[in-house]
Amino acid sequence: MEQFLTGANRAHVADVTLRFLSDKYGWAPPGGRGSLKAFESVVVSEVMRDVAASADADRLSLGDLNKRVISGVRFRVLGPADAGGAGGAPVAADFGVPAGADVLDRGEATKDETEDAEASFMEKLQDLEQQRKVIFAAPVAAPVVAAPVAAPVAAPANLGAPTGVTLLAPPMPARRPGVPLYIHGWDRDRRAWPKRAVFGWNSRLPAQMDPGHLKVAAVWVPTDCLAREATPYLRLQVEGVGRQIAEAVVVPGATSARWTVCAPCTETLGMLPALSPPWIVRCLNATGHPIDMGTDETTVAFATRYSPTTVLLELAEPAAGAGAAGGAAAAAVGDLLHAYSESGELSHYRVTGATGGRVLIDAPLPAAGAHGAEVGLVGATLVNASRQLVVLLEGSQTTHRGAVGAG
């Protein structure tokens, strides 16, 4: 009710009512711009107050209240049922109420007429929106005298707009930029989610992202993992709070030696409903099983300086069930390793050589007299960032300033 009686809603109802009366009955307030202002501030305002004072107003939605106002204004300016003279022309505009008329038109006398007017108005409004997609704006010209009817002439194939008529395209609404959200497999809790293809995500959505309009934009999967799976498509599952599960179907696209970019096969199959974090992300093959991407349970058993710029790591045996992809032991030259020391400190190293359970990393010596990287690497856990799942979600921008997700 508070929104119904605002000035913004009054202006909106006045505008819609004027368009309705003009298009359906050819009626417009006499007297120019000043009369238009009086129409809004006097006629529409009075009918709105009458509608708000009705016994059942509190039970009606804003749309139903506005419909009653439109019906009441139409009754007030056009009169009863026929709303016009003998020729269908509207009666002279009189901003007063006909004697005995019910401006709310609640059905005591003209219920059928009111329902018909409301239905016709909504249909007419929809038609107008379609017609106004293309607007013809013609300059004012002198009256045209009808010419004698001539023999029909074939119209040219490339007939354009009539002379003196300008074709105007409707203004396109400004498209809001998409908001990206990257979900990296290497950021997961490795103790709770040791396997790379299934992991939890417990962060916040960006403050400017609309959680009700999310879609999967791309999924990066290690190329060798897809080669082992031989699956025609992947099923990316996202499970939210309350075991709500959404699924997007992605197919492999652009491929490099290290990554394959998978994208939704159709736009609708990439859309996700609103799901409250924390999420569980699963990358499944066509049979519904997690793809074999290996684990990140590899620890450094021994580290020694191999050269002034490299360190040789002796890795512990991978845990049982690590899969064909293995852990850091399956690293290749060029892979990026995240090393988490026993104290939780994170370091990044590039693989320069790998064989069996040994990995050579690029780790130049620091300043003279300082200890090298090999000192803090013993007992560290290695995460191969080049063998992880990366998911890119895209959301539409919203004006809401809060963030959605777990704290």
N, C-alpha and C positions, 0 to 999 in steps of 0.2 A: 504493500500500500504506500509506503514511503517513496518508493521509486515511481509509482504511478502518478503522484502529484508533483513531481519535479518539473522545473521549467524545461529541461531537456526533453522529457517525455511529452510534454504539452506541445512543444515545437514539432516533434516527430509526428504526433497524431494529427496536428493541424496540416502538416505537409502532405501526409498520406491521404487525409480526408479531401483536401483540395484536388489532388490528382484524381481521386475516385469520382468526385462530383463532376469534375471537368470532363473526364474520359467517358463516363457512363451517361451523364445527363446534360453535358455542355454548359454547366453552371459555373460562374465565377463571381466573386464578390464585386459589386460595382464600386467605382470610386478610386481605383488605382491602388497604390502601395499603402496609403493610409487605411484603406478599407481592409486590406489583407491583415494589417496589424490588429485592427479592431476585431476581425474574424477570429484571430488566435486568442487575443487577450480577453474578449468578451464572450463570444458564442462558445468556443471550445472550452474555455475555462469554466463557464457556468455549467455546461453539460458534464464536465469532469467532476465538478463538486457534487452534482446530483447523483452521478454514478457512485462516487465514493461514499455518499450517505445512504446508499441502498442497503437493505438488510443483509443481503448475501454477498456484499462486496469483499469481505475478508476471506471468503472461501474461493474467490476466483483468482486465476492467474493474471499476470500483467497483460498477456495477449487477449484474454477474454474481456478484461476491463476496457482495453483500447477498442475492441470490437463494439462494445456497447456505446462508447463515446461516438464512434463513427456513425452507428445507427441513429443515435439521438440527434447528432448534428444534421444528418440527412433529413430526418423527420422535421427538424426545426426550420431548415431553410427551404425545403421543398414541399412540405405539407404531407398529408396522408397518402394512402396506398399508391395512387397513380403517379404522384410526384410530378404532375405536369398538366398542361391544358389539353385541348382536344387534339392538337397536332403533335403531342409528345414533347412540346417545349416546356421548360420548367417555368413554374410560377415566378412572379417577380420576387426578387430576394427581399425577405423581411426577416430581420434578425430576432423577431419576437416569436413566442410559442403560440401555435393555434389554440384556440379555446378548447379546453378539455383534453388536449393532447398529452400523452405520456411520453416524455422525452427519452425515457429509458427503453421504451418499446419492449417491455418485458413479456409480452404475449397476452396481455389482457384484451387487446383488440386486434393486433396485427402480428401475431406470432409467426405465421407462415411467411408473411412479407419480410419480416426481419431476418429470418433464417435464409431466405432466398437472397436478400440483399448482401448478407455477410458472405455467403458462398460465392455469389457472383463477384463480389469485390476481390476475394482471394484469388479466384481464377483469373480475373482481369489483371490483377497485379502481377501474376506470374507471366501472363502473355506480354505485358508491357516490358518486363525485364528482358524477355527474349527479343522483342522488337527493337529495343533500344541498344542492342549490341552494335548495330550499325545505325548511325544518325545522319539523316540528310538535312542540311541546313541551307535553305534557299533564300536568296535576298528578296526583299519586298519588291514586287513589280506591279505595274498597272494592270487593271482587270483585262483579261484576255477575251476577245470576241470569238465565239465559236465559228470555225471555218466550215465550208461545205465538205461533206464526206467525200473523200477521194477513193480511187481504186486502191485495193491493198497492194502494198509494196513489200518485197522481201527485205527483212531487216539484215543489216550487215552482221557478219559473225563476230566482229570485235566491237560491238556497240558498247560505248562507255556511258558515263553519267550524263544526264541531260545538260544542255548548255545553260550556264548560269547557276548550276547546282554544284555545291562543293561536298564531296564525300569525306566525312570525318570519321576517323577510327575512335572508338571509345578509349578513354585513358586506361591503361593497364595498371593494376595494383602493383605497388612496389614489392618485389619478391624478397622475403627475408632470407638472409644467408643461413646456410646450414651450420649447425654446431657439431664439431667432431668430438668423438670420445674414443680414445685408444685404450684397449685392454691388452696388456702384455702378459704372456704366460710366465715370464721370469719374475714377475712381482708377486707371485702367489706364495702362500704358506707351504713350503716344500715338505714339512713334516706332516701336515694334514692332507696335502694333495701331492704325493710324490710323482704321480704320472702326469706327463705334460698335456695329455689330451683331455683331462678332466680337472678342473680347479675351481676354487671359490674366488669371488670378487666382492670385496666389502668396502667399497669407496663411495663417494658422493657423486651424483650427476652434476655436471656444471650448472651453476646458478641460473644461467640464461637458457638452459635447454628445457624444452617442454617434454615431460616424461610420457605424455600420452601420444606423442608422434615420433617414435623411434623406428629406424630401419637399419638393416645390416648393409653397409656400403661395400666392405671387402673383408676377406679373411686371408691372411698370409700363412701358408703351410709349407714346411720344408719339402723341397722337390723330391728328395729321396724317399720320404715317408709316403707320398702319393704313389710313387713308383712301386713300392712294396704292396700297397693296399689294392691297386688295380680296381678302384671303385669309380663308377661313372659320375657320381655326385657325392657331396658331403651334406650331412644334416647338422646344422649348428643349433644346439638346444640351449636355451636360457631358462633356468628355473629360479623363480623369485620366492618371496615369503609366502607361506601357505601352500607350498608345492604347486604353484601356478607355473605351468610349463608352456613356453612358446618355442616354435621351431622355424628356422629359415633354411631353405634349400639353396645351396650354392654349387656352382660348377667351376672346374678349373678353367683359367684363362691364360693370361700372360705368364710365361715361365722363364726362369733364369736357372743358372747352375745351382743356385742356393735356395731360391724361393719360387713358389707358384702362387699367383694371386687368384683367389676364387671369388666370384661375385654371384649374387642372386640370379637365378635363371629368368625370373620375371620380377617386376617391381613389387607386386603384391605379395609374392612369396618371400620377400625380404623384410616385410613390415613386422614389427613387434608390438604387442599391446603394452599397456602400462604395467610394469612389474616392479615391485618394491624390492630394493636391495636389502640384504646381501643376496647375490646371485650365485648359482652354480652354472658354469659354462662347460658344455660337453661338445666335442667334435666327433661325430659318429660317421661310420661308413654306411653304405647302402643297406646293409643288413642290420643296422641299429647298434653296432658295437663300437666302442671307442677305437679310433685309429691308433696304430702302434707307433708312438713317437718317443718311447723310451722314458727314462726317469732322470732325476737330478740328485741322486744319492751318492755321487762320487766324492770321495775325500782324498786329500793329498797325504800319502804315507811318508814321503821323503822328498826334499827339494834341495838341489845343489846348483851352484853357479856353474854354468856350462861354458859361457864366454862373457866378455864384458857387456854384451847386450842381451844375453838370453839366460834363461833358467830352465833346468831340466826337472820335470816333476815325475815322481814315481807314484802312480795312482793305486788306491786300494781296489780290491776286487769289487765289481758292481754287484749290487744286491740281487738276490734271486727275483726273477720276474721283471727284470729291467727291460726285457723285450729286445727285438732285433736292433732297434735304434740305439740301445745302450745309453750310457751317460756321457761324461766328458771323455771317456776312453774312446768313444767313437768320433772324436773331434777330427776335423779336417783342417788343412792349412787355410788360414784366413778367417777361421771361426773366432768369434769374440766370446771370451770367458769372463763370467762374473765370479770373483773369488770372495767368499765370506769367511773371514778369519773366525777363530773360536771366540774372540771378543765381540764379534758382530760387525767389524769394519769391512767395508766393501771396496774392492779394487777391480780394475778392468785390465785384461791382458789379451793380446792377439796371438793366435796359434801360428807358429812358424814351422812346426814339424810335429808329426805324430806317428807312432808305431806301437802297436800292442798296448801295453799298459803305461807307456811313457808318452809325455807330451812336452814339447819344447815351446816355451812362451817368450815373447819379446818383453824383456824387463831389464833395461839398461841400468848400470850401477849409478847410484846417486853421487853426491859430492864425496870427495876423498875423506876417508875416515868413518863414513856412515855405513850402517849395515845395509845389505842388499835386500831385495824382495824375498829371497829364499828364506830368510829368518822367520817371517810371519806367515809363510804359506803352509808350513807343516801343520796338519790337522784341519786345514781350511776345507770348506765345501765348495765344489765347483759347479757352476750353472752355465751351461752352454747356451748363450743368448741367441745364437744362430740356429738353434734347433727347437725354437719355441713357437707356440701358436700366438698370432697377433690378430686381434679382431678390431675392426674400425666400425663404430656405430655413428650414424648421422641423425641428429634431431633437429626439429624446427626451433627457431628462436622464440622465446617468450619474454614478456615484460616482467614476469614474476622474479623477484629478487632473491627468494629463498633457495636453498639447495635441497635436493632430494637424495636421501640415502642414509646410510649408517654413519654415525659420528666417529 
